[in-house]
Amino acid sequence: MKLHKIPFLLPFIIFAKGEGVIDPKGVSEARRDARGAVKSHLELAYETINKLSRVTLAIAYEAAAIQQSFKFRPALGELLEANLANLSTIITHNPLTVNNHLDGIVERYKRIYESTNGDKDDLLRILKLNEDLMTSVSSDYVVNKTKIHDFFDHLGNNSTISRLKGCNETHVEMIVEFWNVINEKKAANEDDKKIAIVTLKNRIPEVRQCMTSIKEYYSFVYPISKVGEVFRNIFSARATVELFKKKQIEYENFPNDLEKLKNIAKKIIKDWEAPQVDVYKEVSMTVQLHKDMVQNKTMAVWLSLVGYGLIEDLKMVREDLNSVWFKEKVANGKSIKFLENSLEAFFKFSEYTGKLETTWIKFKAFFKAERKNLLESLSFYSSINQCSDVASGEGAIENMKKIYNGCWKGSAQTEDFARFDEHSKTLSDLNSTIFEVLAWCNETVKQNDFDVMETALDSLNNLNLENLNPQETINEVREIQNFEDLNDFFERFLRFHLLQKKYDTDYQLLHKVNLVDVMEETAANLTKSKSIANLKCLKMKEFQSSKIHSTVEFITSVRRIGNSSDHKKIKDAVKIYSDMRTDYVAVEKFLEETRRQSKQNEQLTKQNPVLKFKHSMKIATKLAKGMICLRDLIESYKLRSEILNSANYDNGVNDKIANFNENKQVKEFWSGSPGYLLEHVVRELDNLNMEARKYIGSDLGTIGTLFDVATNVSGIKGVDLLFEYVHDQLDSYDVKDKNFQMAKKNSENLAELWLDFTVNHQDLRAASESIKDIKEYFDEIFKVNKSEKVFVNSYLGVIIISFGILFAIVLGGLIAYGLTESGRNKYLIWWIYWFGKPEAFEKRWRYSLFLDKTDHSNSLLEAVREVNLTNVANCVKKGAFINAYNRHGNTALHLATKRLYPDIVEILIKNGADRTLLNVQNKKPEEIIGTDLDVLRADQKAKIEKIKNIYLKYQNKKFRIRVPELFPVSSFHIYADKSTDDKLTNQFMEVFKSIASNEPQSSTTHCIVKTSRNGTLETDSLESLLWIFNGTIIVKESWMSDCLKNKKNIAKDYNYLVENVKYNNVVYNTVLKWSEAMSKGSAPYLYGVYIAICLGDYANLNTMTSIINSQGGTLLDAFPTKNYYNVGSHPYFHAHLGPLFIITDGQYNLQEYKNDPDKMYTFFTEAEFINFMLKREINIDRNPNPISVAVGGDN
């Protein structure tokens, strides 16, 4: 993961728990994690370094505390996972006085409750009547008649009528008919079925128009709803009149209720006493403090990633010091007592923080669980605060009674609302239907990715259905890209169609009545209504229902507090907070006392051994960053099976990620070969785990090397939280498909993995360096003797001087040789071999396809096949890419191992051949020793033993790969595609005629093409694509013009590489992936694929044959029948497909094979096959023993 800054106690957050692994007591327990699973070598090595990390940080803390450079509040913020800004509030906020007064408050309120117990029903009735009155007084009863006419004029417009339906009704019927046919939900004759499908296919623009209307429905409906607000006023006023008609007697008696309320208030005054403490303020502040501290945690990013009990780790330092590992490997058997004594203040700090942690956890848990209940209880205390002056409330009630008596003239209804009551339902029903349509549109937009629908419609539009029968037509449609999504989308239109019919019914009913007259009549009647007149009067006289409401609320709150046990929960909350506060204050006092004592005993303090560790906090921080990096690697290692599972997502899921993920890097990654790259990550992690074994319990001289070894794990460069983006995307879809759900769950498990480990390399190297400083410190304080070199006699000086002169002469000769071209190249190769970064190798490996080729074959693979030891040695010496595969899916090491060539096996291993690579039978080289032989002779048995011993001998040794030779410009064979500018091409050919040609050749290394402004090769030519599939380096036309300006640019072809190709209006970013796969001799993409071309007179046959052959496919001269192929087999890189590829244009009736129950056939058009090739998607057959496609084997 990427690190930006390191906090004060950050190193503690990465410490794992547990005693060292070399202690003979409890070894088996130490080697298991909390779940009982056996720990990996990497975890065990990590735990060894953890001891060192914890002790180092303890020393750094102690030194910082003595030097008064330690800021304890940030440290506590991290340890407690609390917001730093709120820690100081703990000191100032002390609500304990609440508990001293709360019992007395509740006792007084209990007496009030008992004295008003008979008034409960009156209070409830007054509260309800007043609430209705409050709402009614505040409403607007002004009706603008002009707006009534405007609304109905707008509603009667034909365009509005159509738009309110959401989409054209005939288009919706067409979609519904299409869905019914495709899903066989409706009986229809064969001709009608095809007509329904072809009709929609031919009217896709109308479908898209409908989709646009759905997306824009809200923006169309909203202005109409604003005009219709006039009717909301009418409906509201009519409801108000009806309310006061029903409750006419209650509201005529309302002044009597106000008098009762005034008398209840009088009774309260005699027992009322204002609280001496503001319970609401003090306790609500405590609740808010808890929320602020836990929601805005200090350095939450670190803690959420690691999640250890940090204070528990503080307590482990004394245990670490006394561990067998520390005493033997760090203290070298010396006493550690003086160091333990010097850390006494740290241990005290651990004790104090341990107590604080206990009360802090209780505080967090209690307030998290009870927060809602506490706030509800405190709301009654808040009501008391807002109306604590009961006497003034009594006066306000009297005043409101006078206003009410002056305004309320009865509410008997004399107006006739019969026509409104009879016909208003038609308008209400239409309004409801429109809002149902709106809800449908909003839900449809939310649940469906319209870009996915567009892709599916494009696929449907590209189908050629002319010569197909109805069932064939249905089957073809079901095979289009994103069909399931489109089908689910269209299914929603069944409901939409019903809503449109309901809209038509409601609209017709509405227009049977002259609603304009009805509404105008109703508006006039409302103006005459006594109830409305009463309410207008109350509003004008500023009748304050809120005063009545607050008085009732106050009385109700006092009664509620007096008759509940809520105060016990409040007291518990105050006590729990106060206990935590006491422990926090104790930590602060301890730290202050530590600082004071350090000043008083300054001389004694200077002798403390922790101060001998210079820059201790800086060094501890470096080590901590490295430990976090290791922690990331461990987490990734634990999830390696999930990582591999992600390479097997369903095709539909992969398409969604590759085409529609919001993150560009994720889309590019998933459009390439994600399976191969993810497998590579797992191999790197497996190798690291095996290497980590030697560092378990090792000493300080070697243990730091683990960080250097960890830099060999690169992960996926440029893609950080890969699966977080994938999960966010998949989580946004409402899809029930089991494959989709599997991918969603898998990506959720991997969401927090940071897979670009290259960003950690700097921190890992720094951690390695920090251990050297730590070792030097411990060697000094434990007085570990260093070997001294002594001159035994005077002749030694003479010998040294002589060697110095000789060295100078040799050095001069080496420098002179380095000035030659040959010398520079040799030194550069030497430098890359020992110190070069992967990028330096990659730059040279780009040309391996041409460097490693002799007579159109890979030189190394040919030398192994011929058992030519000399040629094998020459090839690896020249830096041939040693892990290239042959067309049968074996590397050179697989081949040599399988055929029992022990000398070749040893050469390959010692020159860096990857022993972990799998062949297309999913076997590592060591797993296939001698499997090519049916009967073993004695000499072959001896060779088997020899090869086994070779693998055993180098089991834990890693060899460097040889540096490839530089591919000279003089070996370039450049061809300019006919699409390039003629004048520019001719000039280039003239200047570089020794390496450029107007004609394509089998030896061509570079193909120059014309690109769009964004650098994309746009072509519909298979010949152009053949260059890509053959691994030729594709460069932009601008290379020629820049080379004419400066000839040195001819050697900088890497600055002009084409990355994207656009074919059939689809852009693919796999040009470089194809180039890399071919240059490094990846296993053939079409291995295990048998292809039949059923296209009649096919003009592109030769080009297609070249493409298939170059990628290891087998082109058949007859249609394949299943007799010769194994049922259940799959191509190695396409485990989701049948192995028999049929390229057809639909002229032949192949329905029998399309319906094959064994799924052995995979059908493509030419365009679909090229799309399949350009995508270069890989889904490896993970079967430990993959079934060969052909009967008798694929080799």
C-alpha positions, 0 to 999 in steps of 0.5 A: 500500500502507498504510504504518505506519512508515519505517525508517532506510534505507527510501528506498533500498529503492524506488530503481530502477537505471539512468542518467537518461533525458535522457543522450543516451548509451545512451538506448534502453537506459535506456528498457528494463527488465531484461527488455528491455521498453520502460519506461512513462512512469511508470517513466521519470519515477520513475527521474528522481526516484530520483536525487534520492531517493538523493542526498537520503538520502545527505545525510541519512545523512551528516548523521545520522552526523556528529550521531551520531544514525544507528543503523547496526545497524538500517540494516544489518539492512535492507540485509542483510535480516537480523534486527536482534536477531542482528547483535550476536551476530556480534561475540561468536560466533567459531567459528574455533577449530573449524578449528584443532582439527578436523583433529586430532580427525578424525585420532584418530577415524580411528585408532579407526575402523581399530582397530574395523573388525572390530566393525562387524557386532557393533555393528549387531546389538547396536544392533538387538536393543537397540532391540527390547528397549528398545521391548518393555520400555517397553510396557504388557502389562496387559489389563483384561477388563472393557474387552473386554466393554465394547467388544464390547457397544458394537460390537454396539449397532445405533445404533453399527453404523449410525453407524460406516457414516458415513451411512444406506446407503439414502441413499448408494445414492440419491445414487449412483443419482442420480449415475449417472443425471445422468452417464449412467453406467448403463443405465436405462429412462426412467421409472427415470431421472426417479424417481432424480432426483425421489427425491433432490430430495424427500429432500434433508433426508436428504442434508443429514443424511448431510452432517452425519454425515460432518462429525461422523464423527471425533467419533463414532469417537474415543471408540470408538477410546479404548475399543478401546485394550485390543486394541492392547495385546493385539495388541502383546503378541502381536507381542512374544511372536512376536518373542522366539520368532523371536529366542529364540537371539539374546536368550539370547546377548545377555549375550555381545553386551554383553560384546563391547560392553564390550571394544570400549569398552576398545579405544577408551579408549587412543586416545580424547581429549576434544576441546578444542573443542565442535564441535557447540556452536560450529557448530550455533550458527552454523547457528542464527544463520543461521536466525534472521537470515534467517527474522526479517528486519528490516522484511521487509514492505518488502523483500518488496514491493520486492525491490531490491539495496539495497547496490547502490543505495548505490553509485549515489549518486556516479553520480547526483551526476555524472549529466547530469540532476543537474548540469543540473537540480539543480546548475544547471550549478555544480560538484558537487565540494564536495558529492561531497567532503562525502559521502566517508564515505558512499561509504566506507560503501558500499564497506565494505557492498559487501564485506560484501554479497558475503560475506553473500550467500555465507554465506546461500546456503551455509547455506541449501543445506547446512543439512540436511547440516551438522546431520546431520554435527553430530549425530555430534558431539552423540552424542559430547558426550552420552557422552564418558565412555567408562569410565563407559559400560563400567561401565554395560554390566557392570551391565546384563549382570548385570540381564539374566542375572537376569531372562531365563529363556528365551523358549520359547513354550508358550502356544497363540495359534492361535485368536487368530491365526486370528480376530483378522484379522476384527477387524483388517479391520473396524478398517481399514475403519472408518479408511478410512471416517474417512479418506474423511470427513475428505478429503471435508470438507477438499476440499468447501465444504459451504456451496456444496453447501447452495446447490446443494441449495437450487437443486435443491429449487426446480426444478419438474420435474413436466411434464418428460421424463427428458432435460429433467429431467436438463438442468434439474438440470445448470443449477442453481447450483453443479451441477459442485461438487455433481456432484463431491461426489456422485461421491465417494459411489461410493467411500463406497458400496463402503466401506459394503459392505466394512464390512458384510462385515467386520462379518458375519465378525466376528460369526461368531466369539465374539471375547470368548472369544478375547480373554479366552483370549489375555489369559490366555495373555499373562499366562503367557508367559515373554517377557512375564514376562522383560520385566516383570522387566527393567522392575521391575529398571530395566534401562536399554537407553538406556545400551546405546544411547548407548554404541553410538551414541557408538562409531558416531559416533566411527567415522562421523567417522573415516571421512567427509569431513564435517569438510571441509564443517564447515570450509568453513561456519566459514570462510564465516561467519568471512569474513562476520564479518570484513567486518561487524566492519570496517563497525562499526570504520569507523563508530566511526572516523567518529564519532571523527573527527567529534568531533576535527574539530568545527569543520571538521565544522560547515562540511559542506554536508550540515548545512545541510539541516535535518530532512534525514532527515525530508524524505528519509523523506517522499520515500521514502514517496511513492516507495513509493506510486509503486512500487505504482502502477507495479506495478499499471500493469504488471499492468493486462491481468491486472486486466482479465482478472479481470473475465472470470472464469467464472460459476462462479468469480464465484459462489464469490467473491461468495458464499463468500469469507471477506472481507466487502468482497471478497464485496460487491465481487464481488457488484456490478459488479467489471468496471466498477470494475476497468476504471475502475482501469485507466483511472486508471492509463493516465491517470497514465502519460500524465501522467507523460510530461511529468515525465521528466527535468524540473527540481525546480520541476515534478517534484514535481507528479507526486505530486499527479497520482498522487493522482487514482488512487483505485483501489478504495476500502475493498478493499485486498489484493483478489486475495490473498483471492480467490487464498487462496479459489481455492487452497483448492479442488481443482478441475481446471476450466480456467476455474477454474485460469485464475482461480486463476493470474490472482489469484495474479499479482495477489495482492500488489497493493494496489488501494486507492490512496486510503490513499496520497494523504497520503503522495503529497502529503507527498512533493510538499511534500518536494521543495519543501524539497529544491529550496530546499536545493539552490538554497542550496548551489549558489547558484541566484539567485532573481529579485528584485522592485525598485520602479522608482519611488515611484509604484509604492507609490501604485499598490499602496496604491490597489489595496489599497483597491480590493481591500478594497472588492471583498472587502467586497462579496464577503463581503456577497454570501456572506451571502446564500443565493445567495452561499453556494451560489455560493461552495460550488460554487466551493470544490468545483470547485477544492478539493472531494474526490470525495465532495463531487461524489458527494453531488450526483451522487446526484440527477443522475437527477432534476436532469438530466432534462427530459420524462423524457429526459437534458437534455444528451444531448437537447441534443447530439442536437438540436445545440443549442449553447446548451442544451449550454452551459447543461447543463454550466454547471449541472453535468449529469453529463457522462459519462452514456450514452444508451440506445444506449451512447454518451456525449454526447462519443461522440455529438457526435464521431460526428455531427461537432459540433465546437463541442459537442465542444470544450464537452464536453472543456473541461468535463471529459468523459472522453475515455477512456471506451469505448462499447458498440462498445468505442471511445473518442470520438476513434476514431469521428469521423464514422463515422456518415456513409457519404459525406462532403461537403467541409464534413463533411471540414472538420469532421472535421479540426476535431474532430481538431485539438480532440482534438490541442489538448487531448491533454495537458490535463485539465479539471475537471468542473463542480459539479452544482447543489444538489438542493433539498429542495423538489424532492423527490417522496417516496412511502411504500411501503404496507409502512410504518407507517400512523400514522407515514406519515400524520403524515409526509405531513401535515407534509411534504405539499408534497413527499410523496405517498401515490401513486407518480408518475413524478417520485418521487425517494424511496421510503420502505420498511419494513426489517428490524432490520439495515436490509434491504428484504425483499420478494417484490414486483416493484413494489418492485424496480422502484423500485430498477431505476429508480434511485429513492432507497430510504430507511428508514422511520426517516427519517420518524420522525427528520424528525418529531423534527427537520425538518432531517433531511429534507435528510439522506436520505443517512443513511438509505439502504437498501443491501441487498434480500432477495428470495426469501430471498436478500440482495443488496447492490446497491441503491446500485449500481443507484442510482449507475448510474442517477444517473450514466447508466451504459450500459444494463445490458440493452443488446443483450438481446432478451427473450421472455416465455413465461409464458402469462397473466402477471400481472406483464407490465406491471412486467416490461416497465417493468424491461426497457425502463428498462435498455435491453432489447428486449421481443419480441412473438414468439418470436425465431428466429435468422434475425434475429440474428447467431450469435456475438453477446453482450449487451455487459455479459454476454459469457458469455450468449446474447443471446436471453433467454427467461423461461419457467416450463417449461410450453412444450417449448423443448428445441430452443432449449435445445440450440441449438448456437450458444448464442444462447438464455439461459433464465430463470424469472421468479425467476432473471431477477430474481436476475440483475438484482439481482446486477448482475454485469457481464462486458463483451464485450472484442472490439475490434469486438463483433458486433451482436446484431440483423442490421443493428445494435442501434441 
